[in-house]
C-alpha cells in the first residue's frame, strides 16, 4: 500500500522541526531556581521539595539560589534579567502581585517580564504570640491589645505575613505597629523573647517552635483548620471575619520557547501531584495546589486587584 503525503503536509513539516529540535537535549545543564526570600521559610521549603522532584523528570539538578532583599525585588529582578532559555525559574508569591503598590519604582514589570508557570501551594499563616504573653485565645489577645501598644512582626513589607497583620488590625480596629525583619529566624527569636507581641507566621516556620512550647498558637488564617494544627481554631471561629493566605508558584522569564515552557510546566504539575511531595507540603502546614499556568495567571490578576485595595485601605508603603 502506498502512503500519500499531501503538499500541505510537506510544507508543514519544517515548521515543526524547530520545536522538536528545541525540546531535544533540554535541559542540558542544571536548572536554576531563584527564591527571592531567605532560607528557612515556606518559600525556601517549597522550592526545595518541588525542585528535587522536578529534577528527576528533567534529568538535571534544580539548584536553589536564595537572593533575598527589598521585599523579594532583588531576586525577582535577577530572574527578569536571566536568559530566555528555560534554564532559570523564579519562585514567587504575594510580593509579585503586591509590590507594585508598595514601591515607587521596581526594577521589573511583573506582566511584561514573567510568564506564570503554575502554582505550587496555598500557605495559611498561624497567629503566634510569646509564651510569656498572658493570653490563650484571639479574644483575650484583642482585649489585652486594647489596653496597651503592641507590635506585630513579619519578614518584610508586602509579604503575606505583613498583609495578614494589616488585615487583622483593620478587622479588629487595633492599632498594631508593624515591625519588619529581614529573615524568619530573627523574627521568631524576637517573638519568643517578647520583643514583639504577635506574628502571623507561616505554619512551616512556626510548627516546631509551637509544638516545642516556645511560642503559643492562637489561630490560623485559612477558611478551614490546617491539617497540621487541627486543634487550632481559625480566625473566623475565633470571632474575627478574616481569611488571609499566602501562595507560591513558579514563573519563567517571558520569551522562553513554547516547547521548553510546556515541559517545565508539565514537570512542575507532576511534582506537586506526586503523593510523596504532596504529603511533605501538607505536613509542613501548606496546601498543595497544582494549578496550570493559564489558570495561575488569572488567579494572580484577581489577587493583584484584591491586594491593591488592601494596601490602599491600610496605607501600607515600603519602608
C-alpha positions, 0 to 999 in steps of 0.5 A: 500500500502506498502512503500519500503525503499531501503538499500541505503536509510537506510544507508543514513539516519544517515548521515543526522541526524547530520545536522538536529540535528545541525540546531535544537535549533540554535541559542540558545543564542544571536548572536554576531556581531563584527564591527571592526570600531567605532560607528557612521559610515556606518559600525556601521549603517549597522550592526545595521539595518541588525542585528535587522532584522536578529534577528527576523528570528533567534529568538535571539538578534544580539548584536553589539560589536564595537572593533575598532583599527589598521585599523579594525585588532583588531576586525577582529582578535577577530572574527578569534579567536571566536568559530566555532559555528555560534554564532559570525559574523564579519562585514567587508569591504575594510580593509579585502581585503586591509590590507594585503598590508598595514601591515607587519604582521596581526594577521589573514589570511583573506582566511584561517580564514573567510568564506564570508557570503554575502554582505550587501551594496555598500557605495559611499563616498561624497567629503566634504570640510569646509564651510569656504573653498572658493570653490563650485565645484571639479574644483575650489577645484583642482585649489585652491589645486594647489596653496597651501598644503592641507590635506585630512582626513579619519578614518584610513589607508586602509579604503575606505575613505583613498583609495578614497583620494589616488585615487583622488590625483593620478587622479588629480596629487595633492599632498594631505597629508593624515591625519588619525583619529581614529573615524568619529566624530573627523574627521568631527569636524576637517573638519568643523573647517578647520583643514583639507581641504577635506574628502571623507566621507561616505554619512551616516556620512556626510548627516546631517552635509551637509544638516545642512550647516556645511560642503559643498558637492562637489561630490560623488564617485559612477558611478551614483548620490546617491539617497540621494544627487541627486543634487550632481554631481559625480566625473566623471561629475565633470571632474575627471575619478574616481569611488571609493566605499566602501562595507560591508558584513558579514563573519563567522569564517571558520569551522562553520557547513554547516547547521548553515552557510546556515541559517545565510546566508539565514537570512542575504539575507532576511534582506537586501531584506526586503523593510523596511531595504532596504529603511533605507540603501538607505536613509542613502546614501548606496546601498543595495546589497544582494549578496550570499556568493559564489558570495561575495567571488569572488567579494572580490578576484577581489577587493583584486587584484584591491586594491593591485595595488592601494596601490602599485601605491600610496605607501600607508603603515600603519602608 
